[in-house]
Amino acid sequence: MATRREARERALGLCYEVEARGAPSDAVLGEQPAPPDAYAVDLVRGVDEHRTEIDGLLARYSQHWAVDRMPAVDRALLRIGTYELGWHPELATGVVINEAVELAQEYSTEDSGRFVNGLLSRIAEHMRDSAEEASA
């Protein structure tokens, strides 16, 4: 069983492939020579299932960035992070954001870590505060 960090890293590659190929997530997942960890599968399917809502949040909270103009790796990480923030309330906000930032620093541009951190922080404020208010 992979760690969540490893699952997120695998999900990053798979989400990138789904978008680059324009293929359904289940098709990409089914073609893998080694089946991904269950959590990676959840992330890829969740991002695919909620992509319209996730991209709407990214567009709303990014400052002067159209979603389709973001670096592809950043976009995939932001989608994964937004999915985790919105659909996995049991995960600590800081962990979700920190993991995304670390992967951005490792796999994307020099400025990606700051960009991912800022955007996911704004989204977390919206999603997590709204969820807490609704449950109160």
C-alpha positions in Angstrom: 0.0 0.0 0.0 1.4 3.4 -1.0 1.6 6.3 1.3 -0.8 9.2 0.7 2.2 11.2 -0.6 3.0 8.4 -3.1 -0.7 8.2 -4.1 -0.8 11.9 -4.7 2.3 11.7 -6.8 0.9 8.9 -8.9 -2.5 10.7 -9.2 -0.6 13.8 -10.5 0.9 11.8 -13.4 -2.4 10.1 -14.1 -4.4 13.4 -14.0 -1.8 14.9 -16.3 -2.2 12.0 -18.7 -6.0 12.2 -18.6 -5.9 15.8 -19.7 -3.1 15.5 -22.2 -4.8 12.6 -24.0 -8.3 13.9 -23.6 -9.2 10.4 -22.4 -11.7 9.4 -19.7 -10.1 8.7 -16.4 -11.3 5.1 -16.3 -9.7 4.4 -19.7 -6.3 5.7 -18.5 -6.6 3.9 -15.2 -7.5 0.6 -17.0 -4.4 0.9 -19.2 -1.9 1.0 -16.4 0.6 -1.9 -16.3 0.6 -1.7 -12.4 -2.7 -0.8 -10.9 -2.6 2.5 -8.9 -3.2 2.6 -5.2 -6.9 3.0 -4.2 -6.3 6.5 -3.0 -4.7 7.5 -6.3 -7.7 6.1 -8.1 -10.1 8.0 -5.8 -8.2 11.2 -6.6 -8.2 10.7 -10.4 -11.8 9.7 -10.5 -12.9 12.5 -8.1 -11.0 15.2 -10.1 -12.6 13.8 -13.3 -16.1 13.6 -11.8 -16.0 17.1 -10.3 -13.8 18.9 -12.9 -16.4 21.5 -13.9 -16.9 22.5 -10.3 -13.2 22.4 -9.5 -12.2 24.4 -12.5 -14.9 27.0 -11.6 -13.3 27.4 -8.2 -9.8 27.7 -9.7 -11.1 30.4 -12.1 -12.9 32.2 -9.3 -9.9 32.3 -6.9 -6.9 32.6 -9.2 -5.9 36.1 -9.7 -5.4 37.1 -13.3 -4.9 33.4 -14.4 -7.2 31.5 -16.8 -7.3 27.9 -15.9 -6.3 26.8 -19.4 -3.2 29.1 -19.2 -1.8 27.6 -16.0 1.1 25.2 -16.4 -0.3 21.7 -16.9 1.4 20.2 -13.8 0.1 23.1 -11.6 -3.4 22.7 -13.0 -3.3 19.0 -12.2 -2.0 19.6 -8.7 -4.6 22.4 -8.1 -7.4 20.1 -9.2 -6.2 17.3 -6.9 -5.8 19.7 -4.0 -9.2 21.3 -4.6 -10.8 17.9 -4.7 -9.2 16.9 -1.5 -10.2 20.1 0.2 -13.8 19.9 -0.9 -14.6 16.2 -0.9 -12.2 14.8 1.8 -13.0 17.0 4.9 -11.2 14.5 7.1 -7.9 15.6 5.7 -6.1 18.4 7.4 -6.0 21.6 5.3 -2.3 22.1 5.9 -1.4 18.6 4.8 -3.3 18.9 1.5 -1.7 22.3 0.7 1.8 21.3 1.8 1.8 18.1 -0.2 0.6 20.0 -3.3 3.3 22.7 -2.8 6.0 20.1 -2.4 5.0 18.3 -5.6 4.8 21.6 -7.4 8.3 22.5 -6.3 9.5 19.1 -7.4 7.8 18.8 -10.8 6.9 22.3 -12.0 8.3 25.8 -12.4 10.4 27.8 -9.9 7.3 29.9 -9.0 4.8 27.1 -8.9 5.1 26.3 -5.2 4.1 29.9 -4.3 1.3 29.9 -6.9 -0.2 26.6 -5.7 0.1 27.6 -2.1 -1.7 30.9 -2.6 -4.5 29.5 -4.7 -5.2 26.5 -2.6 -5.1 28.6 0.6 -7.8 30.9 -0.9 -9.9 27.9 -2.0 -9.5 26.3 1.4 -10.8 29.4 3.1 -13.9 29.3 0.9 -14.5 25.5 1.0 -13.6 24.7 4.6 -15.1 27.8 6.1 -18.3 27.3 4.2 -18.5 23.6 5.3 -17.9 24.6 8.9 -20.6 27.2 8.8 -23.1 24.7 7.3 -22.5 22.2 10.0 -22.8 24.7 12.8 
